Each structure stands twice: as C-alpha cells, then as structure tokens.
C-alpha cells in the first residue's frame, strides 16, 4: 500500500523564492490496484514519486510505502519498491545480464535466489536472445525490457512507473502496459504517473489529478466523469484543473 | 553476503575495463609518453655531452688545430672567409666559427664567433674550449718537465672533487629525478580525470543515478565503491608511468647512460616507498575528482571544473621539478605541502636516499586530505539538491 497525507515539497530557486512543487497531496493506493497520477508536465508527479522513492525528502506531511514511513525508514522503503521511468537509462558498457545481476547485488541478492530470479525475469521479459549484448547496442524496446527486468528483479510489493511509455513506439508501449496490468494481477501496488488519458482509462483503478503541485480531484475514472458531468476523461481533467479556453494560447 | 561496496566496485571496474579512454589515457598513455620523453631526453643529452658530431665551422687554415678537432671527432666544416662564417651564424646554419691564427711567440690564438642567444653555439664553443684548455695544460706541463720545473706551477690552485655516497648506490641522474616525480604525480590525477566525469555527473546526465539511489544501498557505500574504482584507475595510471620508466631502463637505448649513470638504481625499498606514497595520494585525488563530478550538473560542467582543479594539482607538481635546485628539498615543512610532498619524497627515493620521517609525514598528510575529501563527497552524495539538480 502507498499512502500520503498532506505531502509537501518546496524548493528554493536561484532568486531565493519558494517553489511549491508539491503542496498538500493526499491519496491512498491499495495492493492489486493501479493508481494513476494524472497531470501535465511540471504538475508535480515526478516530485511526488521521488519523495515516495526516498530520493527527495518531503518538506512536510506524511508518506508511507509498503508499511514504512519514507522519512523514518528510507532503506526499508527502497527495498520494497521498483521504479521505472522512460528517462531511466541503462549502463551502456554492461551487457543486459550484467546489468540485471548488478542490481540483484545492490538488492542484497546472491546465490540460488539471485539465479532463480534472473532466470524468471529473463524468461518473463524474453531477454535471453540479447542477454550478452552491451546495453548500448540494444534497441529501445530491448532496453525497456531490461529496465522492467531490473525493476521487478527483487520482487517488490510496490511499483512506480513514471511516464513509462513516453517516447516509445506502439509495440514497445504495449509491452510495458501489458506488464503493468500483469503486476496488478500479481497483487502489487502500482503507482502509474502519466499525462496520457487513454492509458489512464485503460489501466487505472483509481486516479489523482495533480496540477500546480496540488490535488484537483481523486477517485475512479467513472466517478470523476460523473462528478464533473463530462463525457470524457480529458474534459473532466480540464474542468478539474479549471482550464479555460484561450488560456493555452495565452500561456504560449 | 557480498558487501554493496564490492558490488559497486566490481561493476565500476568492469565498465572501466571496457572504456577505451581508460586504456588509452590511463594505461598506455603514461607508459608510452614516459618512454618517448625519456628517449628524446636521452638522445638530446647524449649528443650534448659529447663532441662527436658537434658541428664546428673553421675558416680555411693549414693549422694542426684542424687535425686535433677532427681527431676529437668534431664535425669540422671549412669556410673560405670569416665573413662567410659570420653570415652562416646569422642565418642559424653555423653554431660556432673558429678563426685560427698563425702561432706567435709560441701561442696559437683562436677566435670563436657565436650567437650567444643560441644554446647550441654555447655548447659547441664550451666543448672546443674544453678540448684546447686541456691541451694547453698538458703542453705547459711538458714544457715545465723539460725545464726541470715542477708541474704544479701549471696549476697554482688545484681543486679536488670527492663524491660521497649518500643512500643506495646507483640512482637516476638529476635531470630525470626532476622530471619523473612530476610525471608520476600528475598521471595519478590526469589518468582518473577522464573517467571521473562519468562516475557521478555522467550518471546524473544519463539518468542512471536515480535508479542507484533508490536501491537499499546506503549512499556512503555507493560513494566508497566508486571511490575505490577511481583510486584503482588513478593508481594504475601513475604506476604505468613507472612501467614506462622500467622498460626504458631495461632496454637501455642510446643516451640512457646519461640519464641513468649507474643503472636505474631503484632498490626494492625505494620502489616500495614510492608505492606507499602513491596509495594515499591517489586516494586523495580520487575523492577530489569524485567530489567535483558529484557537484557538477552534467559531464560538461564536470570537465570545466576538473580543468580548473588540474591547475591546483599542476602547480605544486611543477615546482617539484625545480625543488632540487633549492634547499627546500630537505626542509621538513615541505612534507606538509600536499602533492609537492609526495613528489619530493619520490624524488628522494629515486635518488636512493629516502627520508623515512618525511615519508611518514607525507603519507599522514595525504591520508588526512583523502579522508576529508571522501567525507565531503559522501556529504555531497547525501544532498538531494546536488544529486537531482539538472
């Protein structure tokens, strides 16, 4: 389970003014559920995920991942999560198998357990055919499969996906999305951050709409549509973030 | 369970072993650069120290002096007139022009014409002077003997030079002793510089750092694993320059006898001391390089910062080339000056007279700096604004 309560992250910019990247976000994601964080670029989704994965320390508020407080038990939180982002790269001078083995070592796995898990993820993600190829030489789709293998190697109960399909072709995106759906059936808690409405409608059991660092709505897709009286998620989203026609042109 | 430090170290070393830059700039570069430098220095010094092949222009004469010059294996070139010889000096085609006069009252006067700004002219002139001053001395002694007079009259003040053996026998010549510590020290820095940028700034840029940070491994252990890998590269780079030196000393190409008058003369103790001095120094350099790489936003920024930092390393290292010309070489406080202290103690070891107290102070100083720099790197690695800023 992932639970946040009034989670905040403020940064100071070069002019010493305060930037409220995340300001009082609260939600709960349950095991066996894909929870979507929906928002435009710069809304605060990645900062939220970085706090949940203990890369950033919250300015205030509370966050709990797999039963551990992110502020008090960061090491336990990190051992319980898998994190994948489209921007996450692989080590180019390692082969696919070396890359996976390295992360196994970092998660304290070795011996028969490591071998079993490597065999499992290699089979699962169909990596065998290019396991001994340097990551630099892999295609985008192959890289993404290695990334997923690295993410699930230690069998974490909580998975974070930060815009995992951004920039990917249709076929590779499909592999990623299918994998996320499978994670749900395995009872994982999945936090899925995106700005692509179709993916949210396909995958998410519940969503939170984040805009300018604050929560503008939460619930199921159907519930949010009903609440706003809009026919599509896109329209519901625009209404919730108080988007007005012409505003986009002005912002440009 | 395998320590995460070892896991990180093994991965970094595996990646580095596949990095062309490590092979070229950290291993083969120092080895071949030292070999080439020593070969050039040996050839130049070898040719400077001997009259053989030294070009000397002589204004046309029948004097026996001409034969004496040829016998001493000078490369004698005859010119028709003094004016012609002077033109050759002006154009840089002649080093020295000798105008040998007819003997008068038992004395042969030789006028030597040279451009004092041209070093080769000065060298050729001093060799000719040396040849004839010795011949004059021998002639005078012969004359004194024939007239039953004591030979000592020819040399009213005699200076005897006595060499005292300090430290081990053998050892490198002063020329090479000035150069080698400098090269050994700077290679420890430059060898690691090319790869340090990748270790933290490169990971930020490629977005691999975040995946590393969300593993349960404490950041201190990540830093130590990376630091050990970088220290290994710095050490290998520095040791490669020693390998180049050893290859040169064993191959003994022409001119090597001028650089290593009594062979390499590096005892096991001296070699051990050099390695002992290098270990904490590479530790210090590795932490410094890693701290800069961690602080930088990206590889480009890291390279800019490292270029500036290299000057800080270069200055004391450069001074080590000239320290032998001053009394500082034996001053105790020098052992407290970072980088210079290591270079100076390597110099003493190469000379075969290591100062054990100085070595101990130097190692302690380098270890302290390495510890401070490593602590600082760990501190940076725990600063989220440093790690996630882009």
Interface residues (C-beta under 8 A of the other chain):
Chain A: X11 X50 X53 X54 X55 X56 X57 X75 X76 X78 X79 X81 X83 X85 X87 X88 X89 X90 X91 X92 X93 X94 X98 X102 X103 X105 X106 X107 X108 X110 X134 X150
Chain B: X1 X2 X4 X7 X8 X10 X11 X14 X15 X18 X19 X206 X207 X208 X210 X211 X212 X213 X214 X215 X216 X217 X218 X384 X385 X387 X388
